[in-house]
C-alpha cells in the first residue's frame, strides 16, 4: 500500500468519524429542541427521561464504534 493510499484511508476515517458524530448531534438537537424533549417544566416527565436514556445509550454506542474503528 502506497503512502497516498494510506493518507487517503486516514482522511476517509476522519471524515466518517466526523459525519457519525455530527449525525448523532443533529438527531439529538432535533429531538431535544424541536420536540421539546430536552427541556422540562419544573420536573422531568417520562418522555424526558426516555429521551435522555436513549441519548446516553446512543452516545455510548457511537463512542464504542469510534474506538473500535480507530484501533484498526
DABEL-V26006 format. One record per backbone hydrogen bond with DSSP energy under -0.5 kcal/mol. NH is the residue of the N-H (numbers start at 0). CO is the residue of the C=O. Records with the same first field share a line. If there is no record, write none. Layout:
BEGIN
NH = CO + CO
END
This chain:
BEGIN
5 = 1
6 = 2
7 = 3
8 = 4
9 = 5
10 = 6
11 = 7
12 = 8
13 = 9
14 = 10
15 = 11
16 = 12
17 = 13
18 = 14
19 = 15
20 = 16
21 = 17
22 = 18
23 = 19
24 = 20
25 = 21
26 = 22
27 = 23
28 = 24
29 = 25
30 = 26
31 = 27
32 = 28
33 = 28 + 29
34 = 29 + 30
36 = 30
37 = 31
38 = 35
41 = 39
42 = 40
48 = 44
49 = 45
50 = 46
51 = 47
52 = 48
53 = 49
54 = 50
55 = 51
56 = 52
57 = 53
58 = 54
59 = 55
60 = 56
61 = 57
62 = 58
63 = 59
64 = 60
65 = 61
66 = 62
67 = 63
68 = 64
69 = 65
70 = 66
71 = 67
END
